[in-house]
Amino acid sequence: MTARTLKQLIPAMLASDGAGVKIKRSLGQSQGVRLDPFLMLDAFGSDKADDYIAGFPAHPHRGFETVTYMLDGHMLHEDHLGNQGHLTSGGVQWMTAGRGIIHSEMPQQESGLMRGFQLWINLPAAEKMKEAAYVDIPATDIPLVNLTQQSFVKVIAGETELNGKTVRGPIFGLSTEPLYLDVQLEAGQSLTLPVTAGHNAYVYPFEGEVFVEGLRVANHHGAVLTDGNSVTVSAKDKARFILLAAKPIKEPVVQYGPFVMNKPEEIEQAIRDYQAGKLTNNQQAKTIAIHKSI
């Protein structure tokens, strides 16, 4: 196998989003800091209610997918049609905005730890105006493979080889072929994972630090990897990270806030549609089955 190594480090920047939720943003901190097809990666985490209590009131999206992974806490998703979904500890919501959705994500707790990630994944031009869809995935539906008593891999999307077996997550079959893993390593442990050659890949440690082919990746720093068909990650002390990989779309990206299209005129149309109340085009956002393409 051809081992991937470290190509670029992206320190996460402190920022706020929604109605003032404090976050750490790595990918997406500027429009030039992306990794096709990943547009943005935000980490949120605090046990201070003032850092998250205002949540993310109703806002629009068009042209991409949002993936919210709750490590700890409870949020409620609601969309413009009255659909609701509860995001609780260990669960994921995978939402395809498609041609348009207006939704909110609001905390359902007034104290305690709220921690997780939101990832934005671009859609190819042929899919940007498809029907909106989402799936709420409870923690019990996400495969968890224990490597040792203190280490594990959770497979949220795509598939990987673990202990000689292929493990497939609840999300697969999408055009960008995303891989999304949550990995915990014990002190002194090393793990080699397959990653499809030609796909862009990213490692983000959120507990402790890790090493990619011996090169240090500090806590809350994103590591863009070189090409290859495997990556070896090790930890001197106990650590936890997410591994993201996906097939690049290789199309122009034009973004204006919550709208991501291919041409400026498509952004202008999205703004007009939103202002005229036509962004969603009266579509019926659908709930999709786990293990089905969105």
Secondary structure, DSSP 8 states (H G I E B T S, - for coil): --B--EEEEEE-EEEEETTTEEEEE-TTSSTT--BTTEEEEEEEEES-GGGTTT-EEEEEEBSEEEEEEEEESEEEEEETT--EEEEETT-EEEEE-TT-EEEEEEES-SSS-EEEEEEEEE--GGGTTS--EEEEE-GGGS-EEEEETTEEEEEEESEEEETTEEEE-SB---TT--EEEEEEE-TT-EEEEE--TTSEEEEEEEES-EEETTEEE-TTEEEEE-SSSEEEEE-SS-EEEEEEEE----S--EEETTEEESSHHHHHHHHHHHHTT-SSTT---EE--TTS--
